[in-house]
Amino acid sequence: MRNLPPGFDFVGEGRLRVVVRRDVRDALLPLLRQWASEMLPPPRPLAGGRGAAGVYHLGAELAVVLRPYRRGGLVRRFVRDAFCGVRPRPVRELLVTEELRRRGVPTLEVLAAAAYWLAPGCYRGALVSRELPLAVNLWQYLREVDRAERARVCADAAQATRRLHDAGAVHPDLNLQNYLVRRGPAGREVLIIDFDRVRLGPVSARQRQAAFKRICRSIRRLDPTSEIITLGCVEALHHIADPDGS
């Protein structure tokens, strides 16, 4: 496989195809072989939950989140985890995420992408990232802090989104659960996740406004009575639509 990010290798074993970071290759390949054979041990659940993703400890210095790809919408009633195409979506997500990290977008550290081919053009997929300890999604974080803190973290989320747009990326599924928030030694940090369908290219003012509207739809769905998301939160998030953040 050509055009891999620096420090990544391609590994092919039977029907399993993996793009993996070289420095953790030996630790991750056994885990991905277990995933391919559907013999994964039970993971530790993620704080706040993110679908079928779970945490695996692969040593004293390495804890990872393995996220199997799952179908959404009505299709999931008939097909749980099979995808069609010649370019696996996990590999594309790894490439896009690495490029956006290089451009300064705050996001997770992706370590591997895997596809297990069920038949020509049909595969199961998974993405592996380094665990971000104590991180929760933005919606969970907002429910656990006071009113003043909610407005501040929403301002941080807006700033992270402007950095994403300034880096030349449109996220088609921005919602309160696609941000991670963590309080660390350096203070609070907000990251954007799930770049499966992100497009790279110039971002127009109209697309920035559309991103804010998607966030508002997420707010109405999760907090229809405005019990948690205050006017101050919405005003802070509105800066997503403003390329200057003013």
N, C-alpha and C positions, 0 to 999 in steps of 0.2 A: 504493500500500500504506500502510495506516494504522498508527499506534502504533509507529513506528520509534524506536529509541533516539536520544537527542540526538546530532547530528553525523553521522548516516547518511542516505544517499539511496537511493531506488529507481530503478533503470535498467532499461528494457525495450527490447530490440533483437531484433525478430523472435521467435524461439522462446527466446531467452536472457533470463532474468530475474535481476537482481542486486540485492542489498542491500549497499551498500559505504560505508565510512567516507569522508566528504567530503574529508578532507585527503590521502587517497591514491587517490582515485577515478581520476585521470588515469593513474596508474602501474599500477593493477590491471586496469582494463578491457581493455587489449590482451592481457594474460595470460589473462584469463577468456574472451576471444573465441577465443584459440588452444585453450584447453581445450574449449570448446563444439564446435569444428570438429575435435577430436581431432588437433591439429597441434602439441601442446606439444613444445618442445625437451626433451632429456634433463635432468632435474634433478640437483642434487647430493644424494646420499643423506643421509638424516638419521643422526646418530650414534645407534647402537642400533637404528635402523630403526623405522618405525611404518607397516607395511602399504605401501600404494602412495604414501604421502606423500613429497614431496621439496622441496628448497629451491631457490628462484629469487632471484637477485640482480637487483633492479630499479633499481639506482643505488647510489651510495656510501653513502647513509643508509638504504636499505630492502632488507632481505632477508626473504622471506616463505616460509612453508610452505604449499603447496597440497595438500590432502588430498581426493582423490576419494572419494566414498562407494562402498563395496563391500559386496556381500551377504555374510552369514555363514551358518554352519550348512550344512545339506544343500542349501538353495536355491542356494548359490553354484555348485553343480555344473551348474545349468541356466541361471541368470541371474546375470551378473557384476555389473552396475552399474545396472540399471533398477529404479525404484521406482514404486509407485502411490500416489496420493493427491492431494488438491487443495491441501494445505499442505506444501510441500517441507520435508523434515527438516533440511537445512542452515540454512534460515531460522529454524526453531524453535531449533536449537542456538545460532545467533548471539544470538537474543533472550534465551534462558535464560542464556547465558554472560555477556552484558553485564549482566543483572540481578544475577547472582551476584557479578560484579566490583564492582558498585555496593554490594553488601552486604558487601564485604570478604573474599570468598573468593579465595585465591591461585590464579590460573589464567592461561592464556595470553590475550594481547590479540588478539581476533578482529577481522579487518579487513573481511571480505566473506563472503557466502554466495551461491551461484549455483545456479540450476536451468536445465537445458536441456530443454525439453519435446519428447519424442519423438512424443507423441500426446496427445490430451486425457486427463488423469489419469495420464500416465506420463512420467517424467522421469529424467535423470541429474543428480547433485548433487555439489557440491564446497564445501569450506570453506577459507578462507584466513586464516592467523594470522601475526602477526609472529614471526620466528624468535627463539628463545631460545638464543643461542650457547652451545656446550659443555654443553648439557643432555642428560642421558640418563635412561632410565626407571629406576625404583627398583630393579628386579631387576638391571639391569646395574650400577648403582652399588654395590649390596651385594656383588657379586662382585669388585669392584675395591678394596675398602677393608678395613681390619682389623676384628677382632671388636668392639672398643669403639666404633668409628665406626658400625658397623652398628646397634647398639642406639640410638645417638644419632639417626641419621637416621630410624629407625623411630619414635622418639618425635616427631620433627618431622612425619612423615607422619600420625601419630595426631592431632596438634594441628591440622593442616590439615583433616583429616576432621571433627573436632569443629566447626571453623569452618564447614564446609559444612553440617553438620546444624543448627548454631545459626542459620544463615542461612535455614533452611527448605527444604532440598533433600535428596532421596534419590537416590543414584547407584546404578542397578540393576546396574552392571557393575564394581564396585570390584575391582581386582586390582593386583598389583605393577607392571604395565606401564601403568597409568593414572595413575601419579604421575611427574612429572619432577623431577629433582634437578640443581641447578647450584651450583657454588661461584663466587661473585662477590665483588666488592670489599667488599660488606657482610656477607659470610659465606655460609653454606649456605642455600639456599632450596628449599622443596619445594612443588610446584604439583600440582593435580589437573586432569586433562584429560578430553576426550571426554564432553561433556554431551548427547549426542544424545538419550538417552531419560530424562534426569533429570526428576523431577517436583518441582514446587514446592508447598510446604504444610508444616504442622506435622510434625515428626519425633518419633516416639514412642520410648520406651526400647526397645521390641521391635525397631523398625527400626534403631536404633543397634547392637543386638546382632546383628541379621542382617547388617549391614555388616561387622562384625568376622568373622563366620563366612564371609562371601564371601572376605575376605582370607585366612583360614586355608585355604580350598579352593584358592586361588591358590598359596599356599605349598606345599601338598602336591603340587600338579601340577608346579610348577617345581623344587622341591627335596625330592623324596620321601625322601631319606636324611638330611635336616637337616644337610647339609654346610655350607651358607651361613647359613641362617636359624636362629639360635641361640635358646635359651630366652629370653635377654634381649631379643631382637627381638620375640618373641611377647608377652612381658609388656608391652613398650612399646606394641605395637599394640593390646593389650587395652583401653587407655584410650579407643579409639574407642567402646567400648560404655558409657563413663562420661561423662555430660554435664558433670560437674564436672572431669574429668581427674585425679581423685585416685586 
